[in-house]
Amino acid sequence: MKARFFVVALVLSAASAVAGWMSVERMRETAFQAPGLVQVVHDGESGVARDLSQVDGLIRAQAPLAMVLRWLADPVELVVEEPGGWLELWLGNPEESVAVLQISPDMARLRVRQEDGSSQGWRVDRPAGREFAFSFDGDAYQLRVDGELIEQPVPGARPVGAARIRFRPQASLRSVTCRTAGGDERLIRGPQPSSDAARAAWAGLTALLGLWALREWWLARSESSSRNAARSPWLLAAAIVVLLVSGLMSALREHNGGRLAVAPEPCAVDALVANASLDVELGRPLVLKARRDGDFDLTADIMLEESTVLDVLLRGDPVERDRGILATLSTDPNMPVGLSRNLGTHLETVHASGRHGTLEPGRTLSLRVVCRDADTTLELDGDEVASIRDYDLRAGRTAFLALAGRATLANLKIQPTGQPVALENVLLRWQWTVASAVVGGLMLLLFWLRGRISAVLWAWPLAAVVAPAAPAGAVVPCVVAAVILLLATPTRGRRLLGWLFGAAPMAAFLWTIHEQPPALTPTLLNDMRPTEVWGEPIPRAYVWARHPLTRRFNRYARSQQFRGELAPLKKTPGVTRLFTLGSSSTFGYGVSAEAAYPKRLEHRLREAGHRVEVFNAGVPGSTAARLALSLEGQLLPFAPDVIIVNLSFNDHIQGAIFDEGAHYEAMTTTGIGVFGQLMQMLDEKSRLKSWARYFNAARHGEGADPELIELHATEPALRFGNQLRRMVLMARSVGAEVVLVQEPPDPAAENTMVVPFHAAMAEVAAELDVPLVDPSQALLPGGDAIYLDAVHLTAEGHERMAATLAAALRQAELVD
């Protein structure tokens, strides 16, 4: 009987390992997860992600399609690593650009269209190499393979529009890098080969140890018990300890892989000394662009005026990176003084206390910041007021930004003290420390329960939780739950709990490896969601600068620049100041800043003799709830005369899945803890599934369930209207007028889901007597010449949008 039980255990464990391996193998080829502002186009439709897959570190096409890099204006170089199959590389839109590079298994061909309509170029046998760089250098196109020039450059006109790569079936590449004339650069990579075999083996070992634990539990309670049987639970405990260490280390490395992938950046070696007095005020940041610092000492004499909030960015970049360390100095009691880490999903802050909690305005302070390896310390007047540790040790720019008020710096000095220690070594030490702490706690638990053989059953769930396939953050809750349940449960009930805890990890593991994302394209939803953000309450007046979601793609929140330019706090007398508030279609997704409608609107109004200035405050990915916070915190201090609000598309998708207004209300009052975040995630997951049914029904012209319509159209449109009312009333409180624009989707997409949102905007416009603009008729003719995709406009589309808005502003007499 006992032997049979052990044989069954071995068979089940082997089957578990095989099942885990097969599941991992199926996951090796997954849909391409397009980064932000990268679009996959297939037969004129956007977002057929299943036809572009990720396998063995490669991005591979299963059908004819194109990858469009819409966020980079003026592309001048595409670098493709390990191209396979048939690819076409375009520096710009195929309809407007003149050059294309074709790469196939047996040849490479460059064709450049000349002004007289003829073509010029060359064809060569496929060159051997790993990296193919297709570039435009001043007045000619060329190809370099592993740095070596292939044939002679071919003259041609400058590329126009967004770069793209066209794939034929089974074509592939390992990575693509796009560079622009302005120096911007983006890298897209397929997933690198991971430890899939290690995951499957780990799952099998976990199952084997769990079944072994069940066998020992059964033997210990049987009438027959030998000396070896009495000794084996301790051998089992030792094996689980080893498994714990290896599993936890793997999990930590997996969750920190992004940090390990980027080496610490070069940092300055010379000191910076600025003896002159430097002013920092709203709209005029002090960014030390010429240097990047690693380990350093920063000292300065600083004076803050009343109601001033000054951020000092350390080891971060105000433009390029959301992650970083910053010191906050404030005379505003609403914003505490302290050191913070922006972790991408939440802001972790160590506040100053006592007399340094809120600084006295008008008094000169001695500021010192010390960055050493993983530690950063803030000192004021010789007192250490905050210290924080961060393991993301890249060097970064130092900058001073005023979120409110004005500050004066004197005797600023930055003394570099060296490069941060090797990031990988620091993370390795941290991972060993965490693993040792967890295993040490487990050993104490086993020692305390040494007389109870069933204690090993409590070790197994912990081991299963720290598998690389599961979130490492679940370790602590599992340990706490195990200890509480063990102490609170009577002896007889522990047997049942042992069985339950023994079965739960395998079910969790199988659920984890089989979990698939909903059938929604990456271009429809932003990567960052409200449910990923949690933490302590954020001051309402500064939520636009602190909340990670409101900062995403928001250039002003990081550098106080609207797209293309700084906005002085004081406007010129006699000049009408306009702000365009919206999402990516306002920002100018896929076109340059000059081609986007805010700048075209300014040109048109000035040509007509109006004295105006127009600032592009569009933030890609934004919703009405997000932009209302930006309007309240960052735009109203600029005393705008007119605010143009162009919205609907993001709200009809994101607002239909999640109530962002309620999320921000919680973040600015009580904060959101782990339990609150879990409840938000469960609610979002449920809504996402039902929204997918609503979306598919609407897309195919089928009648959706009335409950789905209420949940994903009626209620979100009502919330959308309430946010618009809030924006109109806030604008009028500072004497500004508002123009509401019904963001027009491509009519060819036949998107009827935006109709309730357009209706809600029309209702608010009629209720509050606000001008309402519907630009759809002006954009209707033109087809592909007007729309890049379902909602984003081409340069011609932006020109027509500007003409429509200029006419509406003159008709409403909102410009002089």
Sequence and secondary structure as in RCSB ss.txt:
>XXXX:A:sequence
MKARFFVVALVLSAASAVAGWMSVERMRETAFQAPGLVQVVHDGESGVARDLSQVDGLIRAQAPLAMVLRWLADP
VELVVEEPGGWLELWLGNPEESVAVLQISPDMARLRVRQEDGSSQGWRVDRPAGREFAFSFDGDAYQLRVDGELI
EQPVPGARPVGAARIRFRPQASLRSVTCRTAGGDERLIRGPQPSSDAARAAWAGLTALLGLWALREWWLARSESS
SRNAARSPWLLAAAIVVLLVSGLMSALREHNGGRLAVAPEPCAVDALVANASLDVELGRPLVLKARRDGDFDLTA
DIMLEESTVLDVLLRGDPVERDRGILATLSTDPNMPVGLSRNLGTHLETVHASGRHGTLEPGRTLSLRVVCRDAD
TTLELDGDEVASIRDYDLRAGRTAFLALAGRATLANLKIQPTGQPVALENVLLRWQWTVASAVVGGLMLLLFWLR
GRISAVLWAWPLAAVVAPAAPAGAVVPCVVAAVILLLATPTRGRRLLGWLFGAAPMAAFLWTIHEQPPALTPTLL
NDMRPTEVWGEPIPRAYVWARHPLTRRFNRYARSQQFRGELAPLKKTPGVTRLFTLGSSSTFGYGVSAEAAYPKR
LEHRLREAGHRVEVFNAGVPGSTAARLALSLEGQLLPFAPDVIIVNLSFNDHIQGAIFDEGAHYEAMTTTGIGVF
GQLMQMLDEKSRLKSWARYFNAARHGEGADPELIELHATEPALRFGNQLRRMVLMARSVGAEVVLVQEPPDPAAE
NTMVVPFHAAMAEVAAELDVPLVDPSQALLPGGDAIYLDAVHLTAEGHERMAATLAAALRQAELVD
>XXXX:A:secstr
 HHHHHHHHHHHHHHHHHHHHHHHHHHTSEE    TTEEEEETTEE  GGGEEEETTEEEESSSEEEEETT SSE
EEEEEES BS EEEESS TTT  EEEEE SSEEEEEEE TTS EEEEEEE    SEEEEEE SSEEEEEETTEEE
EEEEE     S EEEEE TT EESEEEEEETTS EEEEE      HHHHHHHHHHHHHHHHHHHHHHHHHTSS  
 HHHHHHHHHHHHHHHHHHHHHHHHHHHHHTHHHHTS       S EEE S EEEETTB EE TT  BSEEEEEE
EEEE TT EEEEEEEE TTT S EEEEEEES TTS  EEEEE SS EEEEE  GGGSS  TT EEEEEEEEETTE
EEEEETTEEEEEEE S    BEEEEEEEESEEEEEEEEEEEEE    HHHHHHHHHHHHHHHHHHHHHHHHHHTT
T TTHHHHHHHHHHHTSTTS GGGHHHHHHHHHHHHHHS HHHHHHHHHHHHHHHHHHHHHHHH    S  TTTS
 SS GGG  BS   GGGHHHH HHHHTT HHHHHSEETTEE  SS  TT EEEEEEESHHHHTTTS TTTSHHHH
HHHHHHHTT  EEEEE   TT  HHHHHHHIIIIIGGG  SEEEEEESHHHHHTTTT  HHHHHHHHTTT B HH
HHHHHHHHHHHHHHHHHHHHHHHHTT    HHHHIIIIIHHHHHHHHHHHHHHHHHHHTT EEEEEE    GGG 
  TTHHHHHHHHHHHHHHT  EE THHHHSTTGGGTBSSSS B HHHHHHHHHHHHHHHHHTT   
